[in-house]
């Protein structure tokens, strides 16, 4: 998504203090595994959960305005993990920006006609190479603009995901036409996107062609309950989470 690519660029504007603290702690934890990244990464899931429970007692940690040493240490730790060629950047590089599963397309912001024309495989390869590249003399260090920059890039576009109250009827109709053209050009039946928090939960737009699944679970966004879009035999349904379990609250048919 856009925040992942921002972190690889070294843009940490939307990172909260706890995440910087976690990077510091993870680097310390990594030393216990003698640099064995995969083992440390898998074990960290359980370790970090315990740490986060302790961290909630003091949500800002010791990130006071005058604690410059701690802030610099946190920035340096996060930068070393997310920089091009860094361990987290290389982990992200394993995953495509645009994913095709059967008759469905998955991407963070949305897939547009000019992305298809440019080439989906080309976009995925450029982003992956950019994240993994640590050689400043290589062309792969150049930012993959088509995927990561501009209002109409793969991770930034909101053409399909804006609420209807924010759009004119003409704009709404146009997005449906573009979605249909895009899906037809790649031989897909539907698209799943995130990026724009949906105040009414997971829903479909563009005449049922695009599913918007960002429900804003983060504390800093909508702090909403979890929801899942399940697709079986090309038929999607929305599962809405309760506090301690997942119950099917709504079934939405498609196709």
For each residue, the residues with C-beta under 8 A, 3 or more apart:
1: 4 5 108 109 155 194 195
2: 5 6 108 109 148 155 156 195
3: 6 7 14
4: 1 7 8 92
5: 1 2 8 9 127 147 148 155
6: 2 3 9 11 12 13 14
7: 3 4 10 11 12 15 78 82 88
8: 4 5 82 83 84 89 92 130 131
9: 5 6 143
10: 7 79 82 83
11: 6 7
12: 6 7 15 20 75 78
13: 6
14: 3 6
15: 7 12 19 20 78
16: 19 20 220
17: 20 21 60 61 63 74
18: 21 22 52 55 59 61
19: 15 16 22 23 78
20: 12 15 16 17 23 24 63 71 74 75 77 78
21: 17 18 24 25 55 61 63 74
22: 18 19 25 26 48 51 52
23: 19 20 26 27 74 77 78 81
24: 20 21 27 28 73 74 77
25: 21 22 28 29 48 51
26: 22 23 29 30 40 44 48 77 81
27: 23 24 30 31 77 80 81
28: 24 25 31 32
29: 25 26 32 33 40 44 47
30: 26 27 33 35 37 40
31: 27 28 34 35
32: 28 29 40
33: 29 30 36 37 39 40 43
34: 31
35: 30 31
36: 33 39 40
37: 30 33 40 41 87
38: 41 42
39: 33 36 42 43
40: 26 29 30 32 33 36 37 43 44
41: 37 38 44 87 91
42: 38 39 45
43: 33 39 40 46 47
44: 26 29 40 41 47 48
45: 42 48 49
46: 43 49 50
47: 29 43 44 50 51
48: 22 25 26 44 45 51 52
49: 45 46 52 53
50: 46 47 53 54
51: 22 25 47 48 54 55
52: 18 22 48 49 55 56
53: 49 50 56
54: 50 51 57
55: 18 21 51 52 58 59 61
56: 52 53 59
57: 54
58: 55 61 62
59: 18 55 56
60: 17 63 64
61: 17 18 21 55 58 70
62: 58 67 70
63: 17 20 21 60 67 70 71 74
64: 60 67
65:
66:
67: 62 63 64 70 71
68: 71 72
69: 72 73
70: 61 62 63 67 73 74
71: 20 63 67 68 74 75
72: 68 69 75 76
73: 24 69 70 76 77
74: 17 20 21 23 24 63 70 71 77 78
75: 12 20 71 72 78 79
76: 72 73 79 80
77: 20 23 24 26 27 73 74 80 81
78: 7 12 15 19 20 23 74 75 81 82
79: 10 75 76 82 83 86
80: 27 76 77 83 86
81: 23 26 27 77 78 86 87 88 89
82: 7 8 10 78 79 86 88 89
83: 8 10 79 80 86 89 134
84: 8 89 130 131 132 133 134 141
85: 89 90 132 133 134
86: 79 80 81 82 83 89 90 134
87: 37 41 81 90 91
88: 7 81 82 91 92
89: 8 81 82 83 84 85 86 92 93 131 132
90: 85 86 87 93 94 131 132
91: 41 87 88 94
92: 4 8 88 89 95 131
93: 89 90 127 128 129 131 132
94: 90 91 128
95: 92 99
96: 99 124 128
97: 107 108 123 124 127 147 154 155
98: 105 106 107 111 115 120 123 124 154
99: 95 96 105 106 107
100: 104 105 106 120 186 188
101: 104 106
102: 234
103: 187 188 189 190 234
104: 100 101 188 189 190 191 192 231 234
105: 98 99 100 111 183 186 188 190 191 192
106: 98 99 100 101 191 192 193
107: 97 98 99 110 111 154 155 191 192 193
108: 1 2 97 154 155 193 194 195
109: 1 2 153 154 155 156 157 158 161 193 194 195
110: 107 154 157 158 159 160 161 191 193 195 210
111: 98 105 107 115 116 120 154 182 186 191
112: 115 116 152 154 157 159 178 182
113: 116 117 178 181 182 185
114: 117 118 146 152
115: 98 111 112 118 120 123 146 147 154 182
116: 111 112 113 119 120 182 185 186
117: 113 114
118: 114 115 122 123 146
119: 116 122 123
120: 98 100 111 115 116 123 124 186
121: 124 125
122: 118 119 125 126
123: 97 98 115 118 119 120 126 127 144 146 147 154
124: 96 97 98 120 121 127 128
125: 121 122 128 129
126: 122 123 129 130 140 144 146 147
127: 5 93 97 123 124 130 131 144 147 148
128: 93 94 96 124 125 131 132
129: 93 125 126 132 133 140
130: 8 84 126 127 133 140 141 142 143 144
131: 8 84 89 90 92 93 127 128
132: 84 85 89 90 93 128 129 140
133: 84 85 129 130 138 140 141
134: 83 84 85 86
135: 138 140 141
136: 141
137:
138: 133 135 141
139: 142
140: 126 129 130 132 133 135
141: 84 130 133 135 136 138
142: 130 139
143: 9 130 148 149
144: 123 126 127 130 147 148 149
145: 148 149 150 153
146: 114 115 118 123 126 149 153 154
147: 5 97 115 123 126 127 144 153 154 155
148: 2 5 127 143 144 145 153 154 155 156
149: 143 144 145 146 153 156
150: 145 153 156
151: 156 157 158
152: 112 114 156 157 159
153: 109 145 146 147 148 149 150 156 157
154: 97 98 107 108 109 110 111 112 115 123 146 147 148 157
155: 1 2 5 97 107 108 109 147 148 195
156: 2 109 148 149 150 151 152 153 195
157: 109 110 112 151 152 153 154 160 195
158: 109 110 151 161 162 195 196
159: 110 112 152 162 175 178
160: 110 157 175 179 191 193 205 206 210 212
161: 109 110 158 193 194 195 196 198 205 210 212 214
162: 158 159 166 167 196
163: 166 167 198 199
164: 167 172 205
165:
166: 162 163
167: 162 163 164 171 172 175
168: 171 172
169: 172 173
170: 173 174
171: 167 168 174 175
172: 164 167 168 169 175 176
173: 169 170 176 177
174: 170 171 177 178
175: 159 160 167 171 172 178 179 205 206
176: 172 173 179 180 205 206 207 209
177: 173 174 180 181
178: 112 113 159 174 175 181 182
179: 160 175 176 182 183 191 206 207 209 210
180: 176 177 183 184 206 207 209
181: 113 177 178 184 185
182: 111 112 113 115 116 178 179 185 186 191
183: 105 179 180 186 188 189 190 191 209
184: 180 181 187
185: 113 116 181 182
186: 100 105 111 116 120 182 183
187: 103 184
188: 100 103 104 105 183 191
189: 103 104 183 234 255
190: 103 104 105 183 208 209 210 211 234 236 254
191: 104 105 106 107 110 111 160 179 182 183 188 209 210 211
192: 104 105 106 107 210 211 213 229
193: 106 107 108 109 110 160 161 196 210 211 212 213 214
194: 1 108 109 161 212 213 214
195: 1 2 108 109 110 155 156 157 158 161 214
196: 158 161 162 193 212 214
197: 214 215 216 221 222
198: 161 163 201 202 203 212 213 214 215 216
199: 163 216 222
200: 203
201: 198 215 224 227 238 240
202: 198 211 212 213 215 227 228 229 238
203: 198 200 211 212
204: 208 209 210 211 212 236 252 254
205: 160 161 164 175 176 209 210 211 212
206: 160 175 176 179 180 209 210
207: 176 179 180
208: 190 204 254
209: 176 179 180 183 190 191 204 205 206
210: 110 160 161 179 190 191 192 193 204 205 206
211: 190 191 192 193 202 203 204 205 229 236
212: 160 161 193 194 196 198 202 203 204 205
213: 192 193 194 198 202 227 229
214: 161 193 194 195 196 197 198
215: 197 198 201 202 222 224 225 226 227
216: 197 198 199 221 222 223 224
217: 221 222 223 224 225 226
218: 221 222 223
219: 223
220: 16
221: 197 216 217 218 224
222: 197 199 215 216 217 218
223: 216 217 218 219
224: 201 215 216 217 221 227
225: 215 217 240 241 242 243
226: 215 217 240 241 246
227: 201 202 213 215 224 238 239 240 241
228: 202 238 239 241 246
229: 192 202 211 213 236 237 238 239
230: 236 237 238 239
231: 104 234 235 236
232: 235 237
233:
234: 102 103 104 189 190 231 254 255
235: 231 232 253 254 255
236: 190 204 211 229 230 231 252 253 254
237: 229 230 232 248 250 251 252 253
238: 201 202 227 228 229 230 249 250 251 252
239: 227 228 229 230 246 247 248 249
240: 201 225 226 227 246 247 248 249 250
241: 225 226 227 228 245 246 247
242: 225 245 246 247
243: 225
244:
245: 241 242
246: 226 228 239 240 241 242
247: 239 240 241 242
248: 237 239 240 251
249: 238 239 240
250: 237 238 240
251: 237 238 248
252: 204 236 237 238
253: 235 236 237
254: 190 204 208 234 235 236
255: 189 234 235
